[in-house]
Amino acid sequence: MKIDYSNMPNGVSRFNFKFRYLFNTIRTWYLFSFIYPWVKYSGFVRVMKKTSFARMNISLGNNVQFGEYCNIASNVEFGNNILVAGHVYFVGRNDHVFNIPGQLIWNGARGLDGITIVQDDVWVGTNSIIIAGITIGKGAIVAAGSLVNKDVLPYAIVGGNPAKYIKCRFNSFQDLIKHDEILYPNDRINIELLQSIEKIFFN
């Protein structure tokens, strides 16, 4: 088994890191085989304590990490190389119909939410809430304490309640293109989206 040591915490030996890696692999297999068998995963996943997965359609790619006390309570497709900090909540958008006269919220039917997509290379900060049915584009960063209720462009940094665009992850459009070409040679951002990103980020 090949282990990537590039993000090894400071002060941790390679032996210790390898042991923790192997222990985590076994723990993840146990979690998704017996506790949350409906969750599909396809690679290395690290789940910290008290994180839970509702009985929804949830899939995890390779190198996905959840901090402590997260709750994934909507249909979500996670890509690869994703960091989700602690106390992050993926919640429904239409959990209860509430606008029918004479009907209690308690009795309200559950609406359709769609699927939340978290693309590759995304970082979601502590105490963020992600509302169902949106896409967080690849390379994006969600600042701590954010409420994300609409799509996030690739490589954008967003934050606030509701989350708004703060800046691009890279200092120039050329750096963004270079990063995308190196990491995603077979999955490049399409021309129309690139033009939108350039206009929003760098004009």
C-alpha positions in Angstrom: 0.0 0.0 0.0 1.5 3.3 -1.1 1.0 6.1 1.5 1.2 9.8 0.7 3.3 11.5 3.4 2.9 15.0 1.9 0.3 16.2 4.3 1.7 14.6 7.4 1.1 16.7 10.6 4.1 18.5 12.1 5.8 16.5 14.8 4.4 13.1 13.7 6.9 10.4 12.7 6.5 8.4 9.5 6.0 5.2 11.5 3.2 6.9 13.6 1.6 8.4 10.5 1.7 5.0 8.7 0.1 3.3 11.7 -2.6 5.9 11.9 -3.2 5.6 8.2 -3.6 1.8 8.4 -5.8 2.0 11.5 -8.0 4.7 9.8 -8.4 2.5 6.7 -9.7 -0.4 8.8 -12.0 2.0 10.8 -13.4 3.5 7.6 -14.1 0.0 6.2 -15.9 -0.8 9.5 -17.9 2.4 9.5 -19.2 2.0 5.9 -19.7 -1.7 6.1 -21.6 -1.9 9.4 -22.6 1.5 10.7 -23.4 3.5 7.5 -23.5 0.7 4.8 -25.5 3.0 2.4 -22.5 5.3 2.0 -20.5 4.4 -1.0 -16.8 5.2 -1.0 -13.9 4.6 -3.4 -10.6 5.4 -1.9 -9.1 6.7 1.3 -11.6 8.4 3.6 -10.9 9.8 7.1 -13.9 10.4 9.4 -13.3 12.0 12.8 -15.4 11.2 15.9 -19.1 12.1 16.2 -19.5 12.6 12.4 -22.7 11.1 11.1 -24.3 10.2 7.8 -28.1 10.2 7.3 -29.7 7.4 5.3 -29.4 9.3 2.1 -27.6 8.8 -1.3 -24.0 9.7 -0.3 -20.9 8.9 -2.2 -17.3 9.7 -1.4 -14.3 9.8 -3.7 -10.6 9.3 -2.8 -8.9 11.4 -0.1 -12.0 12.8 1.6 -11.7 13.9 5.2 -14.4 15.0 7.7 -13.6 16.8 10.9 -15.4 16.1 14.2 -19.2 16.5 14.7 -20.1 16.8 11.0 -23.6 15.8 9.9 -24.3 14.8 6.3 -28.1 14.9 6.1 -28.8 15.3 2.3 -27.9 13.6 -0.9 -24.3 14.4 -1.6 -21.7 13.4 -4.2 -18.2 14.2 -2.9 -15.3 14.1 -5.4 -11.6 13.6 -4.6 -9.1 15.4 -2.4 -11.7 17.1 -0.2 -11.3 18.6 3.3 -14.4 19.2 5.4 -13.6 20.8 8.8 -15.4 20.1 12.0 -19.0 21.0 12.7 -20.0 21.2 9.0 -23.6 20.4 8.1 -25.0 19.3 4.8 -28.8 19.9 5.2 -32.0 19.7 3.2 -33.5 22.7 1.3 -37.1 21.5 1.4 -37.2 19.4 4.5 -40.8 20.4 5.3 -43.6 22.0 3.2 -44.7 25.0 5.3 -46.9 27.2 3.1 -50.2 25.2 2.9 -53.0 26.9 4.9 -54.4 24.8 7.7 -51.4 22.4 7.7 -48.9 22.2 10.6 -45.2 22.3 9.7 -45.0 19.0 11.7 -47.3 17.4 9.1 -45.7 19.0 6.1 -44.5 16.6 3.4 -40.9 16.6 2.5 -40.0 18.3 -0.8 -37.4 17.3 -3.3 -33.9 18.7 -2.8 -31.8 17.4 -5.7 -28.2 16.3 -5.2 -25.4 18.4 -3.7 -22.2 18.1 -5.7 -18.8 18.8 -4.1 -16.2 18.6 -6.8 -12.5 17.8 -6.4 -10.0 19.8 -4.4 -12.5 21.6 -2.2 -12.0 22.8 1.4 -15.1 23.6 3.6 -14.3 25.5 6.8 -15.5 24.9 10.3 -19.1 25.6 11.3 -20.4 25.9 7.7 -23.8 24.9 6.5 -24.3 23.6 3.0 -27.9 23.8 1.7 -28.9 20.9 -0.5 -29.0 21.0 -4.3 -26.0 23.2 -5.0 -22.6 22.6 -6.6 -19.4 23.6 -5.0 -17.0 23.8 -8.0 -13.6 22.2 -8.0 -10.8 24.0 -6.2 -13.2 26.2 -4.2 -12.9 27.2 -0.6 -15.8 27.9 1.8 -14.7 30.1 4.7 -15.5 29.1 8.2 -19.0 29.9 9.5 -20.6 30.2 6.0 -24.1 29.4 4.8 -23.9 28.2 1.3 -27.2 28.3 -0.5 -26.2 28.6 -4.1 -23.6 27.3 -6.5 -19.9 28.2 -5.9 -17.7 28.8 -9.0 -14.5 26.7 -9.4 -11.5 28.2 -7.5 -13.7 30.8 -5.7 -13.3 31.6 -2.1 -16.7 32.4 -0.6 -17.8 33.3 2.9 -20.6 34.8 5.0 -24.3 34.3 5.6 -25.4 33.8 2.9 -22.0 33.0 1.4 -20.7 35.6 -1.1 -17.7 35.7 -3.4 -14.6 37.0 -1.6 -11.8 36.4 -4.1 -10.2 33.8 -6.4 -8.0 31.2 -4.9 -5.2 32.2 -7.3 -3.5 35.6 -7.8 -3.9 35.6 -11.6 -6.0 34.0 -14.3 -2.8 32.5 -15.7 -2.1 30.7 -12.4 -5.7 29.4 -12.4 -5.3 28.0 -15.9 -1.9 26.5 -15.1 -3.3 24.7 -12.0 -6.3 23.4 -14.0 -4.1 22.2 -16.8 -1.7 20.4 -14.5 -4.2 18.6 -12.3 -7.1 18.1 -14.7 -5.7 17.6 -18.2 -8.7 15.4 -19.1 -11.4 17.4 -17.3 -10.7 21.0 -18.1 -13.2 23.8 -17.3 -15.2 24.6 -20.4 -14.7 27.9 -22.3 -18.0 29.5 -21.2 -17.2 28.9 -17.6 -13.7 30.1 -18.0 -14.9 33.3 -19.5 -17.3 33.8 -16.6 -14.6 33.1 -14.1 -12.2 35.6 -15.7 -14.9 38.3 -15.9 -15.9 37.8 -12.2 -12.5 37.2 -10.7 -10.1 39.4 -12.7 -12.0 42.2 -14.4 
